[in-house]
Amino acid sequence: MIGFIFLKLHKYFNGNSSAETFAVILLPFAAYSLAEHLGYSGVLAVVLLGMFLSWNSISLFSAGSRLQMSHFWEVIIFILNGLIFLILGMQLPAIISNIQDSDLPVLVFYGFLLFIVLVVIRLAVLSLFPLFSNSRSEKEGGFLTPSKKEYIILSWSGMRGVVSLAAALALPFKDHQGAVIEQRDTVLFICFIVIVFTLLIQGVTLPRLISMIKPSSPDKQEEKDLNILLLEKSVSFLNDFISNDDKVQAALKNMTEKLEREKYQLMNSSEETMFSRHNEWKKTYFTLELQLAECQRRALVKGYHTGDFTLDIIRKKEEELDFWTSTIHHEIAAIDHYSE
């Protein structure tokens, strides 16, 4: 319900990235409070809200908002991951002190048993996903298809962490009648044991599993087909664009020729030698651009220290250089991806 309300109100943000980011920060608190007030799980409500927003993010948010939120949530996730384990570590001595020593080995065994059950359930559920896949690699047959390898790795790497701890820590100390919930510490301890087993067993053995299964690289042909489709749509759009302005016509011609060259290079990328040489040239070009951006940044810093330019102009140029550098790094990463 919170997600649908946000969809209706989103048009009033007018593409303001800061307002959208701030609203997305508040939404989890609203969903959690509403679910708890209605007697449902606040943690699951927040997870469902996140899935709903992720599903609609492509058409809902602007490009600037998505980039801003991506970097923002990376920092938030890093902070929360550290904080929640810090909270558990601080509470763990008190939790253990409330459990009888004779019960600890039994609870450790229950935690290990639950760990096994979770891994089996996750593997069983993920094994059903290829049945609904339309991927070309799935239709080609074979027992251990590329996506099945990925699902096996996903099932083993699905380590229970923040969400499990958040759900356990959300358990109230008292019930509605005011009576103390005695098993809360037991649930928290078992949750801690499950997390420890996932970190020690799955975390340590995951690299070995990946080397044994040897998952294939992503379907680059499918990605290449998508890039070609986007280029064809772009060229078609430019060809249908009508303007009597000579400058616009010249720009349209240059853009069309550039896109046609990119399309030709993608369609002939099976010729490994030519494609490799082109990638090497592009990487060399972007590497030189990085050095050029660094040269400009040094000059910018010198101008700032000498006071030759105002701070507003310095900050504006700094932001332009940051965007330029980020774009270059993205292009180099794309070249490395296609060269693998």
PAGUNU-970458 format. One record per atom (N, C-alpha, C): residue in three letters; z, x, y. Coordinates in steps of 0.2 Angstrom, whole numbers, padded with zeros to 4 digits, always signed. Atoms other than C-alpha are relative to their C-alpha. Layout:
ALAZXY/...
This chain:
MET+0000+0004-0006/MET+0000+0000+0000/MET+0000+0004+0006/ILE+0000-0004-0006/ILE+0004+0014+0012/ILE-0007+0003+0001/GLY+0007-0003+0000/GLY-0013+0022+0008/GLY-0005-0005+0003/PHE+0004+0005-0003/PHE-0022+0006+0012/PHE+0001-0001+0007/ILE-0001+0001-0007/ILE-0013+0004+0028/ILE-0002+0006+0004/PHE+0002-0006-0004/PHE-0017+0022+0033/PHE-0008-0001+0001/LEU+0008+0001+0000/LEU-0036+0018+0029/LEU-0001-0004+0006/LYS+0001+0005-0005/LYS-0035+0003+0041/LYS+0001+0003+0007/LEU-0002-0003-0007/LEU-0026+0013+0055/LEU-0004+0006+0002/HIS+0003-0007-0001/HIS-0036+0029+0053/HIS-0006+0000+0005/LYS+0005+0001-0005/LYS-0050+0023+0064/LYS+0002+0001+0007/TYR-0003-0001-0007/TYR-0038+0024+0079/TYR+0001+0007+0002/PHE-0001-0007-0001/PHE-0036+0043+0077/PHE-0006+0003+0004/ASN+0006-0003-0004/ASN-0054+0046+0084/ASN-0001+0007-0002/GLY+0002-0006+0003/GLY-0056+0061+0073/GLY+0005+0006+0003/ASN-0005-0005-0003/ASN-0040+0070+0081/ASN+0003+0003-0006/SER-0003-0003+0006/SER-0036+0083+0068/SER+0007+0001+0000/SER-0008-0001+0000/SER-0018+0086+0074/SER+0003-0007-0001/ALA-0003+0007+0001/ALA-0015+0067+0074/ALA+0000-0001-0008/GLU+0001+0001+0007/GLU-0022+0066+0056/GLU+0005+0004-0004/THR-0005-0004+0004/THR-0012+0080+0050/THR+0007-0002+0000/PHE-0007+0002-0001/PHE+0004+0074+0057/PHE+0001-0007-0004/ALA-0001+0007+0003/ALA+0001+0056+0050/ALA+0000+0002-0008/VAL-0001-0002+0007/VAL-0002+0064+0033/VAL+0006+0003-0002/ILE-0006-0002+0001/ILE+0014+0073+0034/ILE+0005-0006-0001/LEU-0005+0005+0000/LEU+0024+0057+0037/LEU-0002-0005-0006/LEU+0001+0005+0005/LEU+0015+0047+0024/LEU+0004+0001-0007/PRO-0004+0000+0006/PRO+0024+0054+0009/PRO+0007-0002+0001/PHE-0007+0003-0001/PHE+0041+0050+0017/PHE+0000-0007+0000/ALA+0001+0008+0000/ALA+0035+0032+0020/ALA+0000-0002-0007/ALA+0001+0003+0007/ALA+0029+0030+0002/ALA+0006+0001-0004/TYR-0006-0001+0004/TYR+0045+0038-0005/TYR+0005-0005+0002/SER-0006+0005-0002/SER+0057+0027+0005/SER-0002-0007-0002/LEU+0002+0007+0002/LEU+0047+0011+0002/LEU+0001-0001-0007/ALA+0000+0001+0008/ALA+0046+0014-0017/ALA+0008+0000-0002/GLU-0007+0000+0002/GLU+0065+0018-0018/GLU+0003-0006+0002/HIS-0003+0006-0002/HIS+0069+0003-0008/HIS-0002-0006-0004/LEU+0002+0005+0005/LEU+0059-0008-0020/LEU+0002+0001-0007/GLY-0003-0001+0007/GLY+0068+0000-0035/GLY-0005+0004-0004/TYR+0005-0004+0004/TYR+0053+0011-0040/TYR+0001+0007+0001/SER-0001-0007-0001/SER+0051+0029-0042/SER-0004+0003+0006/GLY+0003-0003-0007/GLY+0048+0038-0025/GLY-0004+0006-0002/VAL+0004-0006+0001/VAL+0041+0054-0033/VAL-0007-0003-0003/LEU+0006+0003+0003/LEU+0028+0044-0043/LEU-0004-0003+0006/ALA+0003+0003-0006/ALA+0024+0034-0027/ALA-0004+0006+0004/VAL+0003-0005-0004/VAL+0021+0050-0018/VAL-0006+0004-0003/VAL+0005-0002+0004/VAL+0010+0057-0032/VAL-0006-0004+0000/LEU+0006+0004+0000/LEU-0001+0042-0032/LEU-0003+0000+0007/LEU+0002+0000-0007/LEU-0002+0042-0013/LEU-0005+0007+0001/GLY+0004-0006-0001/GLY-0008+0060-0014/GLY-0007+0000-0004/MET+0006+0002+0003/MET-0021+0055-0027/MET-0005-0004+0003/PHE+0004+0005-0003/PHE-0027+0041-0017/PHE-0003+0003+0007/LEU+0003-0004-0006/LEU-0029+0052-0001/LEU-0005+0005-0002/SER+0005-0005+0002/SER-0038+0066-0011/SER-0006-0004-0002/TRP+0006+0003+0002/TRP-0050+0053-0018/TRP-0004-0002+0006/ASN+0003+0002-0006/ASN-0054+0047+0000/ASN-0001+0005+0005/SER+0000-0005-0005/SER-0053+0063+0009/SER-0007+0002+0002/ILE+0007-0002-0001/ILE-0072+0067+0008/ILE-0003-0005+0006/SER+0002+0005-0005/SER-0076+0051+0018/SER+0004-0002+0006/LEU-0005+0002-0004/LEU-0060+0049+0027/LEU+0001+0005+0006/PHE-0002-0005-0005/PHE-0056+0065+0036/PHE-0006+0004+0003/SER+0005-0004-0003/SER-0067+0075+0048/SER+0000+0007-0003/ALA+0000-0007+0003/ALA-0072+0093+0043/ALA+0005+0004+0003/GLY-0005-0003-0003/GLY-0060+0100+0056/GLY+0007-0001-0003/SER-0006+0002+0002/SER-0046+0090+0049/SER+0001+0003-0007/ARG-0001-0002+0007/ARG-0049+0095+0031/ARG+0001+0007+0000/LEU-0001-0008+0000/LEU-0050+0114+0035/LEU+0007+0001+0003/GLN-0006-0001-0002/GLN-0034+0112+0045/GLN+0006-0002-0005/MET-0005+0002+0005/MET-0025+0102+0032/MET+0001+0005-0006/SER+0000-0004+0006/SER-0030+0114+0018/SER+0004+0006+0002/HIS-0004-0006-0002/HIS-0022+0129+0027/HIS+0007-0002+0001/PHE-0007+0002-0001/PHE-0007+0119+0032/PHE+0003-0001-0006/TRP-0004+0001+0007/TRP-0003+0113+0014/TRP+0001+0006-0004/GLU-0002-0006+0004/GLU-0005+0130+0007/GLU+0006+0003+0002/VAL-0006-0003-0002/VAL+0009+0136+0018/VAL+0006-0005-0002/ILE-0005+0005+0002/ILE+0019+0120+0014/ILE+0002+0001-0007/ILE-0001-0001+0008/ILE+0017+0122-0005/ILE+0004+0006-0001/PHE-0003-0006+0001/PHE+0022+0140-0004/PHE+0007-0001+0002/ILE-0007+0000-0003/ILE+0038+0136+0006/ILE+0004-0005-0005/LEU-0003+0004+0004/LEU+0042+0121-0005/LEU+0002+0002-0007/ASN-0001-0003+0006/ASN+0040+0130-0021/ASN+0006+0005+0000/GLY-0006-0004+0000/GLY+0052+0143-0016/GLY+0007-0004+0001/LEU-0006+0003-0001/LEU+0065+0131-0009/LEU+0002-0004-0005/ILE-0003+0004+0005/ILE+0066+0119-0023/ILE+0003+0004-0006/PHE-0003-0004+0005/PHE+0069+0133-0036/PHE+0006+0003+0003/LEU-0006-0002-0004/LEU+0082+0140-0023/LEU+0005-0005-0001/ILE-0005+0006+0000/ILE+0090+0123-0023/ILE+0003+0000-0007/LEU-0003+0000+0007/LEU+0091+0123-0042/LEU+0004+0005-0002/GLY-0005-0006+0001/GLY+0098+0140-0043/GLY+0007+0000+0003/MET-0006+0000-0003/MET+0111+0136-0031/MET+0005-0006-0004/GLN-0004+0005+0003/GLN+0116+0120-0041/GLN+0001+0001-0007/LEU-0001-0001+0007/LEU+0114+0127-0058/LEU+0007+0002-0003/PRO-0006-0001+0003/PRO+0131+0135-0060/PRO+0005-0006+0000/ALA-0004+0007+0000/ALA+0139+0118-0055/ALA-0002-0004-0006/ILE+0003+0005+0005/ILE+0128+0109-0067/ILE+0003+0003-0007/ILE-0002-0003+0007/ILE+0133+0121-0082/ILE+0007-0001+0000/SER-0007+0001+0000/SER+0151+0120-0077/SER+0002-0007-0002/ASN-0001+0007+0002/ASN+0150+0101-0080/ASN-0002-0002-0007/ILE+0002+0001+0007/ILE+0143+0103-0097/ILE+0005+0004-0005/GLN-0004-0003+0005/GLN+0154+0107-0112/GLN-0004+0006-0003/ASP+0004-0006+0003/ASP+0150+0124-0120/ASP-0003-0001-0006/SER+0002+0001+0007/SER+0148+0117-0137/SER-0007-0004+0001/ASP+0006+0004-0001/ASP+0134+0106-0130/ASP-0006+0004+0003/LEU+0005-0004-0003/LEU+0124+0120-0122/LEU-0006+0002-0005/PRO+0005-0002+0005/PRO+0115+0126-0138/PRO-0004-0006-0002/VAL+0004+0006+0002/VAL+0110+0108-0142/VAL-0005-0002+0005/LEU+0005+0001-0005/LEU+0103+0105-0125/LEU-0006+0004+0001/VAL+0006-0005-0001/VAL+0093+0121-0125/VAL-0005-0002-0006/PHE+0004+0002+0005/PHE+0086+0115-0142/PHE-0004-0006+0002/TYR+0003+0006-0003/TYR+0082+0098-0134/TYR-0005+0002+0005/GLY+0004-0003-0005/GLY+0074+0107-0120/GLY-0007+0003-0003/PHE+0005-0003+0004/PHE+0063+0117-0132/PHE-0004-0005-0003/LEU+0004+0005+0004/LEU+0058+0102-0142/LEU-0004-0004+0005/LEU+0004+0004-0005/LEU+0053+0092-0126/LEU-0005+0004+0003/PHE+0005-0004-0003/PHE+0043+0107-0120/PHE-0006+0000-0005/ILE+0006+0001+0005/ILE+0033+0106-0137/ILE-0003-0006+0001/VAL+0003+0006-0001/VAL+0031+0088-0135/VAL-0005-0001+0006/LEU+0004+0001-0006/LEU+0024+0089-0117/LEU-0006+0004-0001/VAL+0006-0004+0001/VAL+0012+0103-0122/VAL-0005-0004-0005/VAL+0005+0004+0005/VAL+0005+0092-0137/VAL-0003-0006+0004/ILE+0002+0006-0004/ILE+0004+0076-0126/ILE-0005+0002+0005/ARG+0005-0002-0005/ARG-0005+0086-0112/ARG-0007+0002-0004/LEU+0006-0003+0004/LEU-0017+0094-0125/LEU-0004-0007-0003/ALA+0003+0006+0003/ALA-0020+0076-0133/ALA-0004-0004+0005/VAL+0003+0004-0006/VAL-0024+0068-0116/VAL-0006+0004+0002/LEU+0006-0004-0002/LEU-0035+0082-0110/LEU-0006+0000-0004/SER+0006+0000+0005/SER-0045+0082-0126/SER-0004-0006+0000/LEU+0004+0006-0001/LEU-0051+0065-0122/LEU-0005+0000+0006/PHE+0004-0001-0006/PHE-0059+0070-0105/PHE-0007+0001-0002/PRO+0007-0001+0002/PRO-0075+0077-0113/PRO-0004-0006-0002/LEU+0004+0005+0003/LEU-0079+0061-0121/LEU-0003-0004+0006/PHE+0003+0004-0005/PHE-0082+0053-0104/PHE-0004+0005+0005/SER+0003-0004-0004/SER-0091+0068-0097/SER-0008-0001+0000/ASN+0007+0000+0000/ASN-0109+0068-0091/ASN-0003+0006+0001/SER+0002-0006-0002/SER-0110+0086-0089/SER-0006+0002-0005/ARG+0005-0003+0004/ARG-0126+0095-0096/ARG+0002+0004-0006/SER-0003-0005+0006/SER-0116+0108-0106/SER+0003-0004-0005/GLU-0003+0004+0005/GLU-0107+0094-0115/GLU-0005-0004-0004/LYS+0005+0004+0003/LYS-0123+0085-0120/LYS-0004+0005-0005/GLU+0004-0005+0005/GLU-0130+0102-0128/GLU+0004+0001-0006/GLY-0003+0000+0007/GLY-0117+0100-0142/GLY+0004+0006+0000/GLY-0004-0005+0001/GLY-0106+0112-0150/GLY+0007-0002+0000/PHE-0007+0002+0000/PHE-0088+0111-0155/PHE+0004+0002+0005/LEU-0004-0003-0006/LEU-0080+0122-0142/LEU-0004+0001+0006/THR+0004+0000-0006/THR-0090+0117-0127/THR+0004+0003+0006/PRO-0004-0003-0006/PRO-0086+0125-0110/PRO+0005-0004+0003/SER-0006+0004-0003/SER-0076+0110-0104/SER+0006+0000-0004/LYS-0006+0001+0005/LYS-0066+0109-0120/LYS+0004+0007+0001/LYS-0004-0007-0001/LYS-0061+0128-0117/LYS+0004-0001+0006/GLU-0004+0001-0006/GLU-0056+0123-0099/GLU+0006-0004-0001/TYR-0005+0004+0001/TYR-0046+0109-0105/TYR+0006+0003-0004/ILE-0005-0003+0004/ILE-0037+0119-0118/ILE+0004+0005+0004/ILE-0004-0005-0004/ILE-0032+0132-0105/ILE+0004-0004+0005/LEU-0004+0004-0004/LEU-0027+0118-0093/LEU+0006-0003-0003/SER-0006+0003+0003/SER-0016+0110-0106/SER+0006+0005-0001/TRP-0005-0005+0001/TRP-0007+0127-0109/TRP+0003+0002+0007/SER-0002-0002-0006/SER-0006+0131-0091/SER+0003-0005+0004/GLY-0003+0005-0003/GLY+0001+0115-0086/GLY+0008+0000+0000/MET-0008-0002+0000/MET+0019+0122-0082/MET+0003-0005+0005/ARG-0004+0005-0004/ARG+0031+0109-0076/ARG+0005+0004+0005/GLY-0004-0003-0005/GLY+0039+0114-0060/GLY+0002-0004+0005/VAL-0003+0004-0006/VAL+0041+0106-0043/VAL+0000-0007-0001/VAL-0001+0008+0001/VAL+0037+0088-0048/VAL+0005-0002-0005/SER-0005+0001+0005/SER+0048+0089-0063/SER+0007+0001+0003/LEU-0006-0001-0004/LEU+0062+0096-0052/LEU+0002-0005+0005/ALA-0001+0005-0005/ALA+0059+0084-0038/ALA+0002-0007-0003/ALA-0002+0006+0003/ALA+0060+0069-0050/ALA+0007+0001-0003/ALA-0007-0001+0002/ALA+0076+0076-0058/ALA+0005+0000+0005/LEU-0005+0000-0005/LEU+0085+0080-0042/LEU+0000-0007+0004/ALA+0000+0006-0004/ALA+0080+0063-0035/ALA+0005-0005-0004/LEU-0005+0004+0003/LEU+0092+0055-0048/LEU+0006-0001+0004/PRO-0006+0001-0004/PRO+0106+0047-0039/PRO+0007+0002-0003/PHE-0006-0002+0002/PHE+0124+0053-0041/PHE+0004-0006-0003/LYS-0003+0006+0002/LYS+0130+0035-0043/LYS-0005-0006-0001/ASP+0004+0005+0001/ASP+0123+0019-0049/ASP+0001-0006+0005/HIS-0001+0006-0005/HIS+0122+0002-0040/HIS+0007-0003+0001/GLN-0007+0002+0000/GLN+0139-0002-0045/GLN+0005+0005+0002/GLY-0004-0005-0003/GLY+0146+0014-0038/GLY+0003+0005-0006/ALA-0002-0004+0005/ALA+0149+0022-0055/ALA-0003+0006+0000/VAL+0003-0006+0000/VAL+0146+0040-0057/VAL-0005+0001-0006/ILE+0005-0001+0006/ILE+0130+0044-0068/ILE+0002+0007-0003/GLU-0003-0006+0003/GLU+0138+0057-0080/GLU-0006+0004-0003/GLN+0006-0004+0003/GLN+0121+0062-0088/GLN-0005+0003+0005/ARG+0005-0004-0005/ARG+0113+0068-0072/ARG+0000+0007-0001/ASP+0000-0007+0001/ASP+0119+0085-0075/ASP-0004+0002-0006/THR+0004-0002+0007/THR+0112+0085-0093/THR-0007-0001+0001/VAL+0007+0000-0001/VAL+0095+0079-0087/VAL-0002+0006+0004/LEU+0001-0006-0004/LEU+0095+0093-0074/LEU-0001+0006-0004/PHE+0000-0006+0004/PHE+0099+0106-0086/PHE-0005+0000-0005/ILE+0006+0000+0005/ILE+0086+0100-0099/ILE-0006+0002+0004/CYS+0006-0001-0004/CYS+0073+0100-0085/CYS+0000+0007+0002/PHE+0000-0007-0001/PHE+0078+0118-0081/PHE-0002+0004-0006/ILE+0002-0003+0006/ILE+0077+0123-0099/ILE-0008+0000-0001/VAL+0007+0001+0001/VAL+0059+0116-0100/VAL-0004+0004+0005/ILE+0003-0005-0005/ILE+0054+0125-0084/ILE+0000+0007-0002/VAL-0001-0007+0002/VAL+0061+0141-0091/VAL-0005+0002-0006/PHE+0005-0001+0006/PHE+0051+0139-0107/PHE-0007+0000+0002/THR+0007+0000-0002/THR+0035+0135-0098/THR-0002+0006+0004/LEU+0001-0006-0003/LEU+0037+0150-0087/LEU+0000+0006-0004/LEU-0001-0006+0005/LEU+0042+0162-0101/LEU-0006+0000-0005/ILE+0004+0000+0006/ILE+0031+0156-0115/ILE-0007-0001+0003/GLN+0006+0002-0003/GLN+0016+0148-0106/GLN-0003+0005+0005/GLY+0002-0005-0006/GLY+0016+0160-0091/GLY-0002+0007-0003/VAL+0001-0007+0003/VAL+0017+0176-0102/VAL-0006+0000-0005/THR+0006+0000+0005/THR+0004+0170-0115/THR-0006-0002+0002/LEU+0007+0003-0002/LEU-0009+0162-0104/LEU-0005+0005+0001/PRO+0005-0005+0000/PRO-0018+0178-0100/PRO-0003+0002-0007/ARG+0002-0001+0007/ARG-0019+0181-0119/ARG-0005-0005-0002/LEU+0004+0006+0002/LEU-0026+0164-0122/LEU-0007+0000+0003/ILE+0006+0000-0003/ILE-0039+0165-0109/ILE-0005+0006-0003/SER+0004-0005+0003/SER-0045+0182-0116/SER-0003-0002-0007/MET+0002+0002+0007/MET-0046+0174-0134/MET-0005-0006+0001/ILE+0005+0006+0000/ILE-0055+0158-0129/ILE-0006+0002+0004/LYS+0005-0002-0004/LYS-0066+0167-0116/LYS-0004-0006+0003/PRO+0004+0006-0003/PRO-0071+0152-0105/PRO-0006+0002+0004/SER+0006-0002-0004/SER-0088+0152-0098/SER+0001-0001+0007/SER+0000+0001-0007/SER-0092+0154-0080/SER-0002-0007+0002/PRO+0002+0007-0002/PRO-0095+0138-0070/PRO-0007-0001-0001/ASP+0007+0001+0001/ASP-0111+0129-0072/ASP-0004+0001+0006/LYS+0003-0002-0006/LYS-0121+0138-0059/LYS-0007-0003+0001/GLN+0006+0004-0001/GLN-0137+0129-0063/GLN+0001-0007+0003/GLU-0001+0007-0003/GLU-0129+0112-0059/GLU+0002+0001+0008/GLU-0002-0001-0007/GLU-0122+0120-0043/GLU-0007+0002+0004/LYS+0007-0002-0003/LYS-0140+0127-0039/LYS-0004-0006+0001/ASP+0004+0006-0001/ASP-0148+0110-0042/ASP+0003-0004+0006/LEU-0003+0004-0005/LEU-0135+0102-0030/LEU-0002+0003+0007/ASN+0002-0003-0006/ASN-0139+0115-0017/ASN-0008-0001+0002/ILE+0007+0002-0001/ILE-0158+0112-0019/ILE-0001-0007+0003/LEU+0000+0007-0002/LEU-0155+0094-0017/LEU+0002-0001+0007/LEU-0002+0000-0007/LEU-0146+0096-0001/LEU-0005+0003+0005/LEU+0005-0003-0004/LEU-0159+0108+0006/LEU-0006-0005+0001/GLU+0006+0005+0000/GLU-0173+0095+0001/GLU+0002-0006+0005/LYS-0002+0006-0004/LYS-0163+0081+0010/LYS+0000+0003+0007/SER+0000-0002-0006/SER-0161+0092+0025/SER-0007+0001+0003/VAL+0007-0001-0002/VAL-0179+0097+0026/VAL-0004-0007+0002/SER+0003+0007-0001/SER-0184+0078+0024/SER+0002-0003+0007/PHE-0003+0003-0007/PHE-0172+0074+0039/PHE-0004+0003+0006/LEU+0003-0003-0006/LEU-0180+0087+0050/LEU-0007-0002+0001/ASN+0007+0002-0001/ASN-0198+0082+0046/ASN+0000-0007+0003/ASP+0001+0007-0002/ASP-0194+0064+0050/ASP+0003-0001+0008/PHE-0003+0000-0007/PHE-0185+0069+0067/PHE-0005+0000+0005/ILE+0005+0001-0005/ILE-0195+0064+0081/ILE+0002+0002+0007/SER-0002-0002-0006/SER-0194+0072+0098/SER-0006+0003+0004/ASN+0006-0003-0004/ASN-0206+0076+0113/ASN+0002+0006+0004/ASP-0003-0006-0003/ASP-0195+0090+0119/ASP-0003+0006-0003/ASP+0003-0006+0003/ASP-0204+0107+0116/ASP+0006+0004-0003/LYS-0006-0004+0003/LYS-0187+0116+0114/LYS+0002-0003-0006/VAL-0002+0003+0006/VAL-0182+0103+0101/VAL-0005+0001-0005/GLN+0005-0001+0005/GLN-0198+0105+0092/GLN+0000+0007-0003/ALA+0000-0007+0002/ALA-0197+0124+0092/ALA+0006+0001-0005/ALA-0006-0001+0004/ALA-0179+0123+0085/ALA-0001-0004-0007/LEU+0001+0003+0006/LEU-0184+0110+0072/LEU-0005+0004-0005/LYS+0004-0004+0004/LYS-0198+0122+0066/LYS+0003+0006-0003/ASN-0004-0006+0002/ASN-0187+0137+0065/ASN+0005-0002-0006/MET-0004+0002+0005/MET-0174+0127+0055/MET-0003-0002-0006/THR+0003+0003+0006/THR-0186+0119+0044/THR-0003+0007-0004/GLU+0003-0006+0003/GLU-0194+0137+0040/GLU+0006+0003-0004/LYS-0006-0004+0003/LYS-0176+0144+0037/LYS+0002-0004-0007/LEU-0002+0004+0006/LEU-0172+0130+0025/LEU-0005+0000-0006/GLU+0005-0001+0005/GLU-0188+0131+0016/GLU+0000+0007-0004/ARG-0001-0007+0003/ARG-0185+0150+0013/ARG+0006+0000-0005/GLU-0006+0001+0005/GLU-0168+0146+0006/GLU-0001-0004-0006/LYS+0002+0004+0006/LYS-0175+0133-0005/LYS-0004+0004-0005/TYR+0004-0004+0004/TYR-0188+0145-0012/TYR+0004+0005-0003/GLN-0004-0005+0003/GLN-0175+0158-0015/GLN+0004-0002-0005/LEU-0004+0004+0006/LEU-0164+0146-0025/LEU-0004-0002-0006/MET+0004+0003+0006/MET-0178+0139-0035/MET-0003+0006-0004/ASN+0003-0006+0004/ASN-0184+0157-0040/ASN+0006+0005-0001/SER-0005-0005+0002/SER-0167+0164-0043/SER+0001+0002-0007/SER+0000-0002+0007/SER-0170+0165-0061/SER-0004+0007-0001/GLU+0002-0007+0000/GLU-0180+0181-0057/GLU+0005+0004+0002/GLU-0006-0004-0001/GLU-0165+0192-0058/GLU-0001+0005+0005/THR+0001-0006-0005/THR-0172+0207-0049/THR-0001-0002+0007/MET+0001+0002-0007/MET-0178+0198-0034/MET+0006-0003+0003/PHE-0006+0004-0002/PHE-0163+0187-0033/PHE+0006+0005+0001/SER-0005-0005-0001/SER-0151+0202-0035/SER-0001+0005+0006/ARG+0001-0004-0006/ARG-0160+0212-0021/ARG+0001-0004+0006/HIS-0002+0005-0005/HIS-0159+0197-0010/HIS+0007+0000+0002/ASN-0007+0000-0001/ASN-0141+0196-0013/ASN+0003+0006+0003/GLU-0002-0006-0002/GLU-0138+0214-0010/GLU-0001+0001+0008/TRP+0002+0000-0007/TRP-0147+0213+0007/TRP+0004-0005+0004/LYS-0004+0004-0004/LYS-0137+0198+0012/LYS+0007+0002+0001/LYS-0006-0003+0000/LYS-0121+0206+0007/LYS+0001+0006+0005/THR+0000-0006-0005/THR-0125+0222+0017/THR-0001-0003+0007/TYR+0001+0003-0007/TYR-0130+0211+0032/TYR+0007-0003+0002/PHE-0006+0003-0002/PHE-0114+0201+0032/PHE+0006+0006+0000/THR-0005-0005-0001/THR-0104+0217+0029/THR+0000+0004+0007/LEU+0001-0002-0007/LEU-0112+0224+0045/LEU+0003-0005+0005/GLU-0003+0005-0005/GLU-0107+0208+0054/GLU+0007+0000+0000/LEU-0007-0001+0000/LEU-0089+0210+0049/LEU+0002+0006+0004/GLN-0002-0006-0004/GLN-0089+0228+0056/GLN-0001-0002+0008/LEU+0001+0002-0007/LEU-0097+0221+0072/LEU+0005-0005+0003/ALA-0005+0005-0002/ALA-0084+0207+0073/ALA+0007+0004+0001/GLU-0006-0004-0001/GLU-0070+0220+0071/GLU-0001+0005+0006/CYS+0001-0004-0006/CYS-0078+0231+0085/CYS+0001-0004+0006/GLN-0001+0004-0005/GLN-0078+0216+0096/GLN+0007-0002+0001/ARG-0007+0002-0001/ARG-0060+0212+0092/ARG+0004+0006+0003/ARG-0003-0006-0003/ARG-0055+0230+0096/ARG-0001+0000+0008/ALA+0001+0000-0007/ALA-0063+0228+0113/ALA+0003-0005+0003/LEU-0004+0006-0002/LEU-0055+0211+0115/LEU+0007+0002+0001/VAL-0007-0002-0001/VAL-0038+0219+0112/VAL+0001+0005+0006/LYS-0001-0005-0006/LYS-0041+0233+0124/LYS+0000-0003+0007/GLY+0000+0004-0006/GLY-0046+0221+0137/GLY+0006-0004+0002/TYR-0006+0004+0000/TYR-0031+0211+0134/TYR+0006+0004+0003/HIS-0006-0005-0002/HIS-0019+0226+0136/HIS-0001+0003+0007/THR+0001-0003-0007/THR-0028+0233+0152/THR+0000-0006+0005/GLY-0001+0006-0005/GLY-0027+0215+0160/GLY-0007-0001+0004/ASP+0007+0001-0003/ASP-0046+0215+0164/ASP-0002-0007+0000/PHE+0002+0007+0001/PHE-0047+0197+0158/PHE+0006-0004+0000/THR-0005+0004+0001/THR-0037+0182+0159/THR+0002-0002-0007/LEU-0002+0002+0007/LEU-0027+0176+0144/LEU-0004-0006-0003/ASP+0003+0006+0002/ASP-0036+0160+0143/ASP-0007+0002-0003/ILE+0007-0003+0002/ILE-0053+0169+0141/ILE+0001+0004-0006/ILE-0001-0004+0005/ILE-0046+0181+0129/ILE+0002-0004-0007/ARG-0001+0005+0005/ARG-0039+0167+0118/ARG-0006-0004-0003/LYS+0006+0003+0002/LYS-0055+0158+0118/LYS-0005+0004-0004/LYS+0004-0005+0003/LYS-0065+0173+0113/LYS+0003+0002-0007/GLU-0003-0002+0007/GLU-0052+0177+0099/GLU-0001-0006-0005/GLU+0001+0006+0004/GLU-0054+0159+0092/GLU-0007+0001-0003/GLU+0007-0001+0003/GLU-0073+0162+0091/GLU-0001+0005-0005/LEU+0001-0005+0005/LEU-0071+0178+0082/LEU+0003-0001-0006/ASP-0003+0002+0006/ASP-0059+0171+0070/ASP-0004-0005-0004/PHE+0004+0004+0003/PHE-0071+0157+0066/PHE-0006+0004-0003/TRP+0005-0005+0003/TRP-0085+0170+0064/TRP+0002+0004-0006/THR-0003-0004+0006/THR-0075+0181+0053/THR+0001-0004-0006/SER-0001+0004+0006/SER-0070+0167+0042/SER-0006-0003-0003/THR+0007+0002+0003/THR-0088+0161+0040/THR-0003+0006-0004/ILE+0003-0006+0004/ILE-0094+0179+0035/ILE+0004+0001-0006/HIS-0004-0001+0007/HIS-0080+0180+0022/HIS-0002-0005-0005/HIS+0002+0006+0005/HIS-0085+0163+0015/HIS-0007+0002-0003/GLU+0007-0002+0002/GLU-0104+0169+0014/GLU+0001+0006-0005/ILE+0000-0005+0005/ILE-0099+0185+0005/ILE+0003-0002-0006/ALA-0003+0003+0006/ALA-0088+0175-0007/ALA-0005-0004-0004/ALA+0006+0004+0004/ALA-0103+0164-0011/ALA-0005+0005-0003/ILE+0005-0005+0003/ILE-0114+0179-0014/ILE+0003+0003-0006/ASP-0004-0003+0006/ASP-0101+0187-0026/ASP+0000-0006-0005/HIS+0000+0005+0005/HIS-0100+0170-0035/HIS-0007-0001-0003/TYR+0007+0000+0003/TYR-0119+0169-0038/TYR-0002+0006-0004/SER+0002-0006+0003/SER-0120+0187-0043/SER+0004+0001-0006/GLU-0004-0001+0006/GLU-0107+0185-0057/GLU-0005-0001-0006/
